Amino acid sequence: MKKSTLLKLMVFSVIILLLCLSIILIVQEKPKQETGSLEVFFCPETNCTAVFMQHTQNAKCVFYDVDEPMNDYLKKQGIPALIFEENYKDYGIAVSSKGLMHNKFCFTNETVVTGSFNPTVREELHNNNNVVVLHSVSLAKNYAAAFENIKNKQSKKTPHPKITFSNFTIENYFCPKDNCKEHVLQALQKANSSIHFMTFSFTDDDIGNLLVEKSKRIPVQGIMEKSQNSSFSEFEKLQNSNIAVEWDNNNYTMHHKVFIIDSAIVITGSYNPTRNGDEFNDENVLIIHNAQVAQWYLTEFERIKP
C-alpha cells in the first residue's frame, strides 16, 4: 500500500473516531440544572393529608391507598387519579401492577408531593411517615412520565434522573424499570462516616449484607417496623452483626423507608428494601444530597428511636 493511501486512511480513521467521540459527548446525559426547593414533613405530627391537599390544585395523583377525606377531595376537585385496584374506592382509575402499584404522589407542572405516606385516616392519625414537597419543573416532568407509564403500562425513560439545584442534588428513580436497588446500593457503598435507617419492611439480603460490611468500619444504626418480624427479615442478621438495630415502639405502624448516609444524603420514597419493591412493584425513590435535609431526618430518627 502506498504511503499516501495509508496516510489518507489514517486521517480518515482519526476523523471517524473524533466524530464518534463527539456524538457520545452530545448524547451523554448531563445532570439537569435548575432553580428549585423542597420541604419535608413528618407524620402524624403534621397532618400529611392536608399537605397533599394544599399542593394538589390542578394536579394529577397516583396512590396505593386512599380513603376519606382525600378520596372526597379528589372527587370534588376532579383531580385525575390512578389508584391501585385492590384499594380502589369510587373515584379515579383503578390500575394493576406486576406486584403492587405502591406509589404515593401528586404533581403539577412545577411541584411534586411524594414520600411514604398513603392519604388514609390511619396513616394520618397514627403511622410514622414522611412527605417531601419538591418545587421543580424537571422533577414534575419525571412524575408526569411515571403517571403515563403506570396508566398505559409503559416503561418509558425517566426524563431527568439527576437534577442539580443551587445547593443540593436529587437523584430520582422509578422501580422496576430504573433498578432502584442498584442505586440504593451505590449510595450506601459510598458511606464513609455513618448510616442510619428507618424501614417498614427490610428483607433484601444484598442491602443487609452491605450494611453488615459497612458496620465493620462505620457506625450503622436502624429502626425497623416490629410487625414485619419474620424469617425473611434482615433484623436478626443485622442484630447478630452487632448493628444497633431496634424494633420500633409505635403501637400502630412505623412506615418510613429511609436511609441517611454520612449525615448528608437521604434516600426516601415509597420503596422498601425488598425484592418485591425492586423487581415487581411500581415505586419511586429520591436520593437527596443535602446536609440540612439529612439533619431533619436524623431528628426524626432520634424522635422515634425506642
PyMOL commands that set and color helices and strands:
alter all, ss='L'
color gray80, all
select helices_A, chain A and resi 3-27+48-54+70-77+85-87+121-125+137-152+180-189+205-215+226-228+235-240+275-279+291-304
alter helices_A, ss='H'
color red, helices_A
select strands_A, chain A and resi 32-33+37-43+60-63+81-84+93-95+104-107+111-115+129-135+162-164+169-175+195-199+220-224+244-247+257-261+265-269+283-289
alter strands_A, ss='S'
color yellow, strands_A
deselect
rebuild
show_as cartoon
